[in-house]
């Protein structure tokens, strides 16, 4: 089953206001806008540096109990 993780992100007032502005302009809530940005950044990384090996991802230890079952 997939887990959803929550992270705390510290932003300046200006950066937060810009995120809110862009989110509203694109019809997304802030969480969905942030996920959209992350996905685009990952796609850019993989396009410029190569696909991330799923086996390498499985080596990363995730914190216990910090994910919500979906």
PDB file of N, CA, C and O in Angstrom:
ATOM      1  N   UNK A   1       0.832  -1.177   0.000  1.00  0.00           N
ATOM      2  CA  UNK A   1       0.000   0.000   0.000  1.00  0.00           C
ATOM      3  C   UNK A   1       0.888   1.257   0.000  1.00  0.00           C
ATOM      4  O   UNK A   1       1.901   1.302   0.699  1.00  0.00           O
ATOM      5  N   UNK A   2       0.513   2.252  -0.768  1.00  0.00           N
ATOM      6  CA  UNK A   2       1.277   3.487  -0.829  1.00  0.00           C
ATOM      7  C   UNK A   2       1.129   4.273   0.460  1.00  0.00           C
ATOM      8  O   UNK A   2       0.089   4.230   1.117  1.00  0.00           O
ATOM      9  N   UNK A   3       2.188   4.994   0.811  1.00  0.00           N
ATOM     10  CA  UNK A   3       2.146   5.896   1.954  1.00  0.00           C
ATOM     11  C   UNK A   3       2.308   7.318   1.452  1.00  0.00           C
ATOM     12  O   UNK A   3       3.002   7.569   0.467  1.00  0.00           O
ATOM     13  N   UNK A   4       1.671   8.227   2.129  1.00  0.00           N
ATOM     14  CA  UNK A   4       1.858   9.652   1.874  1.00  0.00           C
ATOM     15  C   UNK A   4       2.654  10.223   3.032  1.00  0.00           C
ATOM     16  O   UNK A   4       2.326   9.981   4.194  1.00  0.00           O
ATOM     17  N   UNK A   5       3.691  10.975   2.727  1.00  0.00           N
ATOM     18  CA  UNK A   5       4.547  11.564   3.739  1.00  0.00           C
ATOM     19  C   UNK A   5       4.309  13.054   3.829  1.00  0.00           C
ATOM     20  O   UNK A   5       4.028  13.718   2.831  1.00  0.00           O
ATOM     21  N   UNK A   6       4.424  13.564   5.022  1.00  0.00           N
ATOM     22  CA  UNK A   6       4.337  15.003   5.256  1.00  0.00           C
ATOM     23  C   UNK A   6       5.719  15.511   5.608  1.00  0.00           C
ATOM     24  O   UNK A   6       6.456  14.871   6.358  1.00  0.00           O
ATOM     25  N   UNK A   7       6.067  16.664   5.063  1.00  0.00           N
ATOM     26  CA  UNK A   7       7.333  17.299   5.411  1.00  0.00           C
ATOM     27  C   UNK A   7       7.063  18.756   5.767  1.00  0.00           C
ATOM     28  O   UNK A   7       6.114  19.369   5.279  1.00  0.00           O
ATOM     29  N   UNK A   8       7.904  19.283   6.611  1.00  0.00           N
ATOM     30  CA  UNK A   8       7.815  20.701   6.953  1.00  0.00           C
ATOM     31  C   UNK A   8       8.788  21.447   6.069  1.00  0.00           C
ATOM     32  O   UNK A   8       9.949  21.058   5.943  1.00  0.00           O
ATOM     33  N   UNK A   9       8.316  22.523   5.453  1.00  0.00           N
ATOM     34  CA  UNK A   9       9.154  23.342   4.584  1.00  0.00           C
ATOM     35  C   UNK A   9       9.111  24.768   5.111  1.00  0.00           C
ATOM     36  O   UNK A   9       8.036  25.323   5.338  1.00  0.00           O
ATOM     37  N   UNK A  10      10.278  25.351   5.303  1.00  0.00           N
ATOM     38  CA  UNK A  10      10.346  26.734   5.778  1.00  0.00           C
ATOM     39  C   UNK A  10      10.566  27.655   4.592  1.00  0.00           C
ATOM     40  O   UNK A  10      11.521  27.486   3.833  1.00  0.00           O
ATOM     41  N   UNK A  11       9.683  28.626   4.433  1.00  0.00           N
ATOM     42  CA  UNK A  11       9.733  29.565   3.316  1.00  0.00           C
ATOM     43  C   UNK A  11       9.761  30.990   3.834  1.00  0.00           C
ATOM     44  O   UNK A  11       9.240  31.281   4.911  1.00  0.00           O
ATOM     45  N   UNK A  12      10.368  31.871   3.067  1.00  0.00           N
ATOM     46  CA  UNK A  12      10.290  33.293   3.383  1.00  0.00           C
ATOM     47  C   UNK A  12       8.880  33.780   3.050  1.00  0.00           C
ATOM     48  O   UNK A  12       8.141  33.112   2.328  1.00  0.00           O
ATOM     49  N   UNK A  13       8.516  34.936   3.575  1.00  0.00           N
ATOM     50  CA  UNK A  13       7.205  35.513   3.255  1.00  0.00           C
ATOM     51  C   UNK A  13       7.030  35.665   1.743  1.00  0.00           C
ATOM     52  O   UNK A  13       5.989  35.311   1.190  1.00  0.00           O
ATOM     53  N   UNK A  14       8.055  36.191   1.091  1.00  0.00           N
ATOM     54  CA  UNK A  14       7.962  36.432  -0.349  1.00  0.00           C
ATOM     55  C   UNK A  14       7.773  35.130  -1.125  1.00  0.00           C
ATOM     56  O   UNK A  14       6.924  35.050  -2.012  1.00  0.00           O
ATOM     57  N   UNK A  15       8.558  34.121  -0.793  1.00  0.00           N
ATOM     58  CA  UNK A  15       8.450  32.849  -1.504  1.00  0.00           C
ATOM     59  C   UNK A  15       7.084  32.210  -1.268  1.00  0.00           C
ATOM     60  O   UNK A  15       6.481  31.669  -2.195  1.00  0.00           O
ATOM     61  N   UNK A  16       6.602  32.273  -0.038  1.00  0.00           N
ATOM     62  CA  UNK A  16       5.285  31.705   0.275  1.00  0.00           C
ATOM     63  C   UNK A  16       4.185  32.451  -0.472  1.00  0.00           C
ATOM     64  O   UNK A  16       3.282  31.823  -1.026  1.00  0.00           O
ATOM     65  N   UNK A  17       4.248  33.771  -0.493  1.00  0.00           N
ATOM     66  CA  UNK A  17       3.235  34.559  -1.204  1.00  0.00           C
ATOM     67  C   UNK A  17       3.239  34.231  -2.696  1.00  0.00           C
ATOM     68  O   UNK A  17       2.181  34.140  -3.317  1.00  0.00           O
ATOM     69  N   UNK A  18       4.429  34.055  -3.268  1.00  0.00           N
ATOM     70  CA  UNK A  18       4.522  33.706  -4.682  1.00  0.00           C
ATOM     71  C   UNK A  18       3.947  32.318  -4.936  1.00  0.00           C
ATOM     72  O   UNK A  18       3.285  32.099  -5.950  1.00  0.00           O
ATOM     73  N   UNK A  19       4.192  31.381  -4.027  1.00  0.00           N
ATOM     74  CA  UNK A  19       3.618  30.042  -4.159  1.00  0.00           C
ATOM     75  C   UNK A  19       2.094  30.109  -4.115  1.00  0.00           C
ATOM     76  O   UNK A  19       1.418  29.461  -4.913  1.00  0.00           O
ATOM     77  N   UNK A  20       1.559  30.886  -3.189  1.00  0.00           N
ATOM     78  CA  UNK A  20       0.106  31.048  -3.078  1.00  0.00           C
ATOM     79  C   UNK A  20      -0.450  31.683  -4.355  1.00  0.00           C
ATOM     80  O   UNK A  20      -1.476  31.244  -4.874  1.00  0.00           O
ATOM     81  N   UNK A  21       0.223  32.709  -4.852  1.00  0.00           N
ATOM     82  CA  UNK A  21      -0.215  33.412  -6.058  1.00  0.00           C
ATOM     83  C   UNK A  21      -0.252  32.461  -7.262  1.00  0.00           C
ATOM     84  O   UNK A  21      -1.247  32.395  -7.984  1.00  0.00           O
ATOM     85  N   UNK A  22       0.846  31.728  -7.465  1.00  0.00           N
ATOM     86  CA  UNK A  22       0.930  30.812  -8.602  1.00  0.00           C
ATOM     87  C   UNK A  22      -0.089  29.685  -8.466  1.00  0.00           C
ATOM     88  O   UNK A  22      -0.727  29.299  -9.446  1.00  0.00           O
ATOM     89  N   UNK A  23      -0.240  29.157  -7.254  1.00  0.00           N
ATOM     90  CA  UNK A  23      -1.217  28.089  -7.018  1.00  0.00           C
ATOM     91  C   UNK A  23      -2.613  28.538  -7.415  1.00  0.00           C
ATOM     92  O   UNK A  23      -3.326  27.826  -8.123  1.00  0.00           O
ATOM     93  N   UNK A  24      -3.000  29.726  -6.954  1.00  0.00           N
ATOM     94  CA  UNK A  24      -4.328  30.258  -7.277  1.00  0.00           C
ATOM     95  C   UNK A  24      -4.460  30.492  -8.779  1.00  0.00           C
ATOM     96  O   UNK A  24      -5.496  30.188  -9.372  1.00  0.00           O
ATOM     97  N   UNK A  25      -3.407  31.034  -9.390  1.00  0.00           N
ATOM     98  CA  UNK A  25      -3.440  31.317 -10.835  1.00  0.00           C
ATOM     99  C   UNK A  25      -3.613  30.047 -11.665  1.00  0.00           C
ATOM    100  O   UNK A  25      -4.227  30.077 -12.732  1.00  0.00           O
ATOM    101  N   UNK A  26      -3.071  28.934 -11.174  1.00  0.00           N
ATOM    102  CA  UNK A  26      -3.135  27.686 -11.919  1.00  0.00           C
ATOM    103  C   UNK A  26      -4.241  26.756 -11.430  1.00  0.00           C
ATOM    104  O   UNK A  26      -4.357  25.624 -11.900  1.00  0.00           O
ATOM    105  N   UNK A  27      -5.051  27.232 -10.490  1.00  0.00           N
ATOM    106  CA  UNK A  27      -6.206  26.458 -10.033  1.00  0.00           C
ATOM    107  C   UNK A  27      -5.845  25.254  -9.179  1.00  0.00           C
ATOM    108  O   UNK A  27      -6.577  24.264  -9.149  1.00  0.00           O
ATOM    109  N   UNK A  28      -4.715  25.339  -8.484  1.00  0.00           N
ATOM    110  CA  UNK A  28      -4.305  24.234  -7.612  1.00  0.00           C
ATOM    111  C   UNK A  28      -4.255  24.719  -6.168  1.00  0.00           C
ATOM    112  O   UNK A  28      -4.054  25.905  -5.906  1.00  0.00           O
ATOM    113  N   UNK A  29      -4.442  23.787  -5.234  1.00  0.00           N
ATOM    114  CA  UNK A  29      -4.178  24.167  -3.857  1.00  0.00           C
ATOM    115  C   UNK A  29      -2.657  24.135  -3.665  1.00  0.00           C
ATOM    116  O   UNK A  29      -1.930  23.637  -4.525  1.00  0.00           O
ATOM    117  N   UNK A  30      -2.189  24.660  -2.549  1.00  0.00           N
ATOM    118  CA  UNK A  30      -0.749  24.785  -2.340  1.00  0.00           C
ATOM    119  C   UNK A  30      -0.066  23.424  -2.349  1.00  0.00           C
ATOM    120  O   UNK A  30       1.003  23.280  -2.941  1.00  0.00           O
ATOM    121  N   UNK A  31      -0.655  22.430  -1.709  1.00  0.00           N
ATOM    122  CA  UNK A  31      -0.062  21.103  -1.679  1.00  0.00           C
ATOM    123  C   UNK A  31       0.092  20.534  -3.091  1.00  0.00           C
ATOM    124  O   UNK A  31       1.155  20.023  -3.442  1.00  0.00           O
ATOM    125  N   UNK A  32      -0.962  20.622  -3.893  1.00  0.00           N
ATOM    126  CA  UNK A  32      -0.902  20.095  -5.264  1.00  0.00           C
ATOM    127  C   UNK A  32       0.092  20.870  -6.128  1.00  0.00           C
ATOM    128  O   UNK A  32       0.753  20.288  -6.989  1.00  0.00           O
ATOM    129  N   UNK A  33       0.199  22.178  -5.902  1.00  0.00           N
ATOM    130  CA  UNK A  33       1.175  22.977  -6.639  1.00  0.00           C
ATOM    131  C   UNK A  33       2.593  22.543  -6.280  1.00  0.00           C
ATOM    132  O   UNK A  33       3.454  22.432  -7.153  1.00  0.00           O
ATOM    133  N   UNK A  34       2.830  22.300  -5.008  1.00  0.00           N
ATOM    134  CA  UNK A  34       4.147  21.861  -4.551  1.00  0.00           C
ATOM    135  C   UNK A  34       4.499  20.501  -5.165  1.00  0.00           C
ATOM    136  O   UNK A  34       5.628  20.296  -5.611  1.00  0.00           O
ATOM    137  N   UNK A  35       3.546  19.583  -5.188  1.00  0.00           N
ATOM    138  CA  UNK A  35       3.774  18.266  -5.800  1.00  0.00           C
ATOM    139  C   UNK A  35       4.039  18.417  -7.297  1.00  0.00           C
ATOM    140  O   UNK A  35       4.914  17.746  -7.843  1.00  0.00           O
ATOM    141  N   UNK A  36       3.289  19.291  -7.958  1.00  0.00           N
ATOM    142  CA  UNK A  36       3.504  19.578  -9.377  1.00  0.00           C
ATOM    143  C   UNK A  36       4.936  20.063  -9.620  1.00  0.00           C
ATOM    144  O   UNK A  36       5.604  19.612 -10.551  1.00  0.00           O
ATOM    145  N   UNK A  37       5.395  20.978  -8.776  1.00  0.00           N
ATOM    146  CA  UNK A  37       6.754  21.503  -8.909  1.00  0.00           C
ATOM    147  C   UNK A  37       7.794  20.410  -8.683  1.00  0.00           C
ATOM    148  O   UNK A  37       8.780  20.326  -9.417  1.00  0.00           O
ATOM    149  N   UNK A  38       7.577  19.577  -7.673  1.00  0.00           N
ATOM    150  CA  UNK A  38       8.514  18.481  -7.398  1.00  0.00           C
ATOM    151  C   UNK A  38       8.589  17.508  -8.573  1.00  0.00           C
ATOM    152  O   UNK A  38       9.677  17.104  -8.985  1.00  0.00           O
ATOM    153  N   UNK A  39       7.434  17.138  -9.104  1.00  0.00           N
ATOM    154  CA  UNK A  39       7.411  16.207 -10.245  1.00  0.00           C
ATOM    155  C   UNK A  39       8.134  16.792 -11.454  1.00  0.00           C
ATOM    156  O   UNK A  39       8.864  16.087 -12.151  1.00  0.00           O
ATOM    157  N   UNK A  40       7.926  18.085 -11.697  1.00  0.00           N
ATOM    158  CA  UNK A  40       8.614  18.736 -12.820  1.00  0.00           C
ATOM    159  C   UNK A  40      10.117  18.773 -12.583  1.00  0.00           C
ATOM    160  O   UNK A  40      10.892  18.585 -13.520  1.00  0.00           O
ATOM    161  N   UNK A  41      10.538  19.012 -11.349  1.00  0.00           N
ATOM    162  CA  UNK A  41      11.955  19.040 -11.036  1.00  0.00           C
ATOM    163  C   UNK A  41      12.583  17.659 -11.207  1.00  0.00           C
ATOM    164  O   UNK A  41      13.692  17.541 -11.728  1.00  0.00           O
ATOM    165  N   UNK A  42      11.882  16.623 -10.773  1.00  0.00           N
ATOM    166  CA  UNK A  42      12.373  15.250 -10.938  1.00  0.00           C
ATOM    167  C   UNK A  42      12.465  14.895 -12.418  1.00  0.00           C
ATOM    168  O   UNK A  42      13.441  14.282 -12.852  1.00  0.00           O
ATOM    169  N   UNK A  43      11.457  15.275 -13.189  1.00  0.00           N
ATOM    170  CA  UNK A  43      11.474  15.008 -14.638  1.00  0.00           C
ATOM    171  C   UNK A  43      12.658  15.719 -15.290  1.00  0.00           C
ATOM    172  O   UNK A  43      13.319  15.145 -16.155  1.00  0.00           O
ATOM    173  N   UNK A  44      12.933  16.947 -14.893  1.00  0.00           N
ATOM    174  CA  UNK A  44      14.069  17.698 -15.432  1.00  0.00           C
ATOM    175  C   UNK A  44      15.381  16.999 -15.063  1.00  0.00           C
ATOM    176  O   UNK A  44      16.260  16.832 -15.908  1.00  0.00           O
ATOM    177  N   UNK A  45      15.505  16.597 -13.808  1.00  0.00           N
ATOM    178  CA  UNK A  45      16.704  15.894 -13.351  1.00  0.00           C
ATOM    179  C   UNK A  45      16.943  14.653 -14.189  1.00  0.00           C
ATOM    180  O   UNK A  45      18.055  14.425 -14.665  1.00  0.00           O
ATOM    181  N   UNK A  46      15.899  13.845 -14.371  1.00  0.00           N
ATOM    182  CA  UNK A  46      16.044  12.600 -15.119  1.00  0.00           C
ATOM    183  C   UNK A  46      16.304  12.851 -16.607  1.00  0.00           C
ATOM    184  O   UNK A  46      16.994  12.066 -17.258  1.00  0.00           O
ATOM    185  N   UNK A  47      15.763  13.923 -17.133  1.00  0.00           N
ATOM    186  CA  UNK A  47      15.987  14.268 -18.539  1.00  0.00           C
ATOM    187  C   UNK A  47      17.439  14.703 -18.758  1.00  0.00           C
ATOM    188  O   UNK A  47      18.028  14.403 -19.796  1.00  0.00           O
ATOM    189  N   UNK A  48      18.015  15.411 -17.779  1.00  0.00           N
ATOM    190  CA  UNK A  48      19.358  15.957 -17.958  1.00  0.00           C
ATOM    191  C   UNK A  48      20.456  15.052 -17.413  1.00  0.00           C
ATOM    192  O   UNK A  48      21.595  15.118 -17.877  1.00  0.00           O
ATOM    193  N   UNK A  49      20.133  14.210 -16.439  1.00  0.00           N
ATOM    194  CA  UNK A  49      21.169  13.399 -15.794  1.00  0.00           C
ATOM    195  C   UNK A  49      20.925  11.905 -15.912  1.00  0.00           C
ATOM    196  O   UNK A  49      21.756  11.107 -15.480  1.00  0.00           O
ATOM    197  N   UNK A  50      19.801  11.517 -16.489  1.00  0.00           N
ATOM    198  CA  UNK A  50      19.484  10.103 -16.643  1.00  0.00           C
ATOM    199  C   UNK A  50      18.451   9.642 -15.630  1.00  0.00           C
ATOM    200  O   UNK A  50      18.312  10.206 -14.545  1.00  0.00           O
ATOM    201  N   UNK A  51      17.738   8.606 -16.017  1.00  0.00           N
ATOM    202  CA  UNK A  51      16.683   8.049 -15.159  1.00  0.00           C
ATOM    203  C   UNK A  51      17.268   7.560 -13.839  1.00  0.00           C
ATOM    204  O   UNK A  51      18.379   7.033 -13.791  1.00  0.00           O
ATOM    205  N   UNK A  52      16.508   7.741 -12.787  1.00  0.00           N
ATOM    206  CA  UNK A  52      16.906   7.246 -11.475  1.00  0.00           C
ATOM    207  C   UNK A  52      16.570   5.763 -11.418  1.00  0.00           C
ATOM    208  O   UNK A  52      15.440   5.362 -11.697  1.00  0.00           O
ATOM    209  N   UNK A  53      17.550   4.959 -11.056  1.00  0.00           N
ATOM    210  CA  UNK A  53      17.401   3.508 -10.979  1.00  0.00           C
ATOM    211  C   UNK A  53      16.482   3.145  -9.807  1.00  0.00           C
ATOM    212  O   UNK A  53      16.784   3.490  -8.664  1.00  0.00           O
ATOM    213  N   UNK A  54      15.363   2.454 -10.072  1.00  0.00           N
ATOM    214  CA  UNK A  54      14.456   2.060  -8.991  1.00  0.00           C
ATOM    215  C   UNK A  54      15.151   1.244  -7.897  1.00  0.00           C
ATOM    216  O   UNK A  54      14.771   1.330  -6.729  1.00  0.00           O
ATOM    217  N   UNK A  55      16.152   0.465  -8.261  1.00  0.00           N
ATOM    218  CA  UNK A  55      16.892  -0.316  -7.258  1.00  0.00           C
ATOM    219  C   UNK A  55      17.621   0.609  -6.289  1.00  0.00           C
ATOM    220  O   UNK A  55      17.728   0.308  -5.100  1.00  0.00           O
ATOM    221  N   UNK A  56      18.122   1.731  -6.795  1.00  0.00           N
ATOM    222  CA  UNK A  56      18.794   2.708  -5.932  1.00  0.00           C
ATOM    223  C   UNK A  56      17.793   3.359  -4.974  1.00  0.00           C
ATOM    224  O   UNK A  56      18.113   3.626  -3.816  1.00  0.00           O
ATOM    225  N   UNK A  57      16.584   3.609  -5.467  1.00  0.00           N
ATOM    226  CA  UNK A  57      15.553   4.210  -4.610  1.00  0.00           C
ATOM    227  C   UNK A  57      15.190   3.286  -3.455  1.00  0.00           C
ATOM    228  O   UNK A  57      14.923   3.742  -2.343  1.00  0.00           O
ATOM    229  N   UNK A  58      15.182   1.989  -3.727  1.00  0.00           N
ATOM    230  CA  UNK A  58      14.802   1.021  -2.690  1.00  0.00           C
ATOM    231  C   UNK A  58      15.849   0.934  -1.582  1.00  0.00           C
ATOM    232  O   UNK A  58      15.559   0.421  -0.502  1.00  0.00           O
ATOM    233  N   UNK A  59      17.045   1.422  -1.831  1.00  0.00           N
ATOM    234  CA  UNK A  59      18.106   1.422  -0.813  1.00  0.00           C
ATOM    235  C   UNK A  59      17.923   2.542   0.211  1.00  0.00           C
ATOM    236  O   UNK A  59      18.548   2.526   1.271  1.00  0.00           O
ATOM    237  N   UNK A  60      17.070   3.507  -0.106  1.00  0.00           N
ATOM    238  CA  UNK A  60      16.879   4.658   0.773  1.00  0.00           C
ATOM    239  C   UNK A  60      15.952   4.271   1.917  1.00  0.00           C
ATOM    240  O   UNK A  60      14.830   3.814   1.700  1.00  0.00           O
ATOM    241  N   UNK A  61      16.438   4.461   3.133  1.00  0.00           N
ATOM    242  CA  UNK A  61      15.650   4.174   4.339  1.00  0.00           C
ATOM    243  C   UNK A  61      14.658   5.311   4.568  1.00  0.00           C
ATOM    244  O   UNK A  61      15.045   6.478   4.622  1.00  0.00           O
ATOM    245  N   UNK A  62      13.398   4.970   4.701  1.00  0.00           N
ATOM    246  CA  UNK A  62      12.370   5.959   5.006  1.00  0.00           C
ATOM    247  C   UNK A  62      12.046   5.897   6.487  1.00  0.00           C
ATOM    248  O   UNK A  62      12.078   4.819   7.081  1.00  0.00           O
ATOM    249  N   UNK A  63      11.732   7.037   7.092  1.00  0.00           N
ATOM    250  CA  UNK A  63      11.433   7.030   8.524  1.00  0.00           C
ATOM    251  C   UNK A  63      10.184   6.210   8.834  1.00  0.00           C
ATOM    252  O   UNK A  63       9.197   6.264   8.100  1.00  0.00           O
ATOM    253  N   UNK A  64      10.235   5.464   9.911  1.00  0.00           N
ATOM    254  CA  UNK A  64       9.085   4.655  10.357  1.00  0.00           C
ATOM    255  C   UNK A  64       8.006   5.556  10.928  1.00  0.00           C
ATOM    256  O   UNK A  64       8.291   6.530  11.626  1.00  0.00           O
ATOM    257  N   UNK A  65       6.777   5.219  10.624  1.00  0.00           N
ATOM    258  CA  UNK A  65       5.639   5.897  11.249  1.00  0.00           C
ATOM    259  C   UNK A  65       5.364   7.306  10.785  1.00  0.00           C
ATOM    260  O   UNK A  65       4.483   7.965  11.338  1.00  0.00           O
ATOM    261  N   UNK A  66       6.097   7.805   9.771  1.00  0.00           N
ATOM    262  CA  UNK A  66       5.849   9.175   9.339  1.00  0.00           C
ATOM    263  C   UNK A  66       4.946   9.249   8.110  1.00  0.00           C
ATOM    264  O   UNK A  66       4.596  10.338   7.654  1.00  0.00           O
ATOM    265  N   UNK A  67       4.575   8.099   7.583  1.00  0.00           N
ATOM    266  CA  UNK A  67       3.716   8.081   6.393  1.00  0.00           C
ATOM    267  C   UNK A  67       2.309   7.650   6.738  1.00  0.00           C
ATOM    268  O   UNK A  67       2.103   6.801   7.605  1.00  0.00           O
ATOM    269  N   UNK A  68       1.340   8.240   6.056  1.00  0.00           N
ATOM    270  CA  UNK A  68      -0.064   7.866   6.207  1.00  0.00           C
ATOM    271  C   UNK A  68      -0.406   6.859   5.131  1.00  0.00           C
ATOM    272  O   UNK A  68      -0.049   7.045   3.967  1.00  0.00           O
ATOM    273  N   UNK A  69      -1.098   5.786   5.511  1.00  0.00           N
ATOM    274  CA  UNK A  69      -1.540   4.806   4.513  1.00  0.00           C
ATOM    275  C   UNK A  69      -2.573   5.445   3.612  1.00  0.00           C
ATOM    276  O   UNK A  69      -3.431   6.197   4.074  1.00  0.00           O
ATOM    277  N   UNK A  70      -2.492   5.154   2.347  1.00  0.00           N
ATOM    278  CA  UNK A  70      -3.447   5.703   1.383  1.00  0.00           C
ATOM    279  C   UNK A  70      -4.316   4.606   0.830  1.00  0.00           C
ATOM    280  O   UNK A  70      -5.186   4.866   0.000  1.00  0.00           O
TER     281      UNK A  70
END
